[in-house]
């Protein structure tokens, strides 16, 4: 059992990076993906009408019918037959949100490889007449909003238009109802893992709305590189080798999670080379001497004392790491124990019960819970032949606040 504890300690040290704050911009860097030719994303067809389209928005009851399955939250989500609708209120327009995609299962995944994360974007919804726009945001550049250069910097920070949607109807409170099915089932290279998505072999499975988040689960089918049928490789050290690589049909179950960023960004903490915290970078254009400065914020969780005057206090919100329900039963209590062993370190910083490990509920126990939710920090158990583990964080680019910690523990970790 000592071997298990040693391996777990290495993983958690690498993954957590756990400085704290008295209250809580870092950049998130994304790899550019070349967009395949002749592929359409929502809105690419411009004004070309779809079959059954009418001129302009329709009556609400004509779009959101009695057959709709509705989940209410940050904005209401409706499933009507095969179509998925978002009902976006005016109060959520222009709000910055984290949008992540995680692959739950896929024919693209090789058991002899590492499990990677997935796209992570900062986005916001905008309205233009009877259209709603999904726009990405960029935090590579920052400036004081009172500085003269802000008008230019703010323009560069307006990221790409990822998709546009016609308003299908308006609700009584002027919320815009849009059909977002194509957002999850078409070729948005910033979001979707499979090239050449085939709409006829892809569908929305489920959706959930919460007070501060919306989650969508879909099945996507299309084409992608893979080994010859029946020879996926996957033996230890085998990689994808095993067969001649060719383009063939691929299917993935994919989870999307969109969560509102904190209304007030956490106070950032500057990076110091002498201390080994993960950090994100940005360029500040408002130095008084007009010189460009690269700044770095460390990644850290936000902890605030319930009782600010107490020497040691429970936090308002503890750090919770959910342990994958797919973890072998005999290991679950040990991984929980490994997470909880960080508590004495936080006590030295003035926090009691600051971090806890909990076993995630199964689908049967709580159908609305997902480890892929952008609001949950998790320790995944991966069916990989690799003898290793990895860790990382998704942060608020404005402050470095860790919004979601992710640890991957491979099934073969005992060989580490």
C-alpha positions, 0 to 999 in steps of 0.5 A: 500500500505504500507504493499506492500512496507514493504514486498518488502523492506524486500525482497530487503534488503535480496536479494541485498547485495549491496557493490560496488567496484572501479574496480571488489576468492569466491567459489561456493559450489554445492550439490553432486547428486548421479548419477543413475545407468545405465544412460549414459551421452554424451561420456559414450559409448566411441568409440561405433559408432552411426547409420550413423556415419562415420570415423572422421569429415565430410565436414562442408556442410554435417553437417550444411546443408542448412536447418540449423537455425543458431544464431551467437555469442560467438559461433555459434549455429545451429539447424538442424532438431532435432539436436543442434550443437555448433560451438566452435572456438579455441578462446573459448577453455579453457575460463571459463564460467558460466553454469546455469540451470533453470526450467521454468515449471515442473510437479515436482514443487509443488505450496505449496513449495518454488521455488528453483534455479538450478544447477550452474557450472563453466565450460570450453571447451577443445579439445583432438584430434577430441573430445571436452570435457566439464569440470567442474572447482573447486575453493575450493582451490587457490594458487599463480600461481608463488608458487611451490605448484601451479602445484599440486593445479591447478591439483585439481582445474581441475574438472570432465569431464561432457561430451565429444563430437566427432567433426562432422566437422571443419569450415573454421576457424578451429572451432569445430562443435559438436552435443550437443543435448545429453548434454541437453537431457541425464542424466548429474546429475550436470545439469538436474533435471529429472532422467531417461530422455527419449530421445524420449519424450524430445527435443530442443525447441530453442537456441540463441547465443549472443556476450558473452552467449549462451542460450538453451531451451528444454523440458525434460521428464523422471521419478521422485517422485510424488504424486498419479495422481490427488493429487499433494497437494499444499494447504497452508502448504500442501506440497507434502502430499495429496497422496502416493509418487510414481515414475511416468512420469515427464516433465519439460521445462528447460532453460540453459544459458552459459555465459563467465566469465569476462576477468579480474576478479574484485578485490575481497574484504575480508569478515569481520564478523562485516559486514553482507554481503554474502560471499564465501569461499576458501582455500589459500595454499600459506601463507608464514608460510605454514599454510592453510588459509580459505579466504572469499570474499564478494558478490558484484556488480561491479560498475565503474564511467563513470567519475572517477574524479567526486564526483558523476557519473553514472556507466559504467554499472548500476545494472538492476533488471528485473521484471517478466512480470508475476507480477500482473500489479498493482504491477509492478510499485511498485516493480520498485519503490522499486528497484529504492529506493536504488538509494540514498544509492548509491549516498552516495557511489558516484554513480548516477542512479546506480540501476534501476528496469525495467519490463521484455519484454514478449515473444511476445515483445522480443523472445530472452530475458529470465529472466533465462539468466545468465547475467540478475538479476531478480525478479521472480513472483512465483505461490506459496501458500507460504507466503514468498520471497527469494533472492540470487546471482550467483557470479564469484568464482574468485572475488565474483562479482555478475553476476546474482541476483535472487529474488523470490516473491511468489503470496501469499506474501501479507499474510506474 
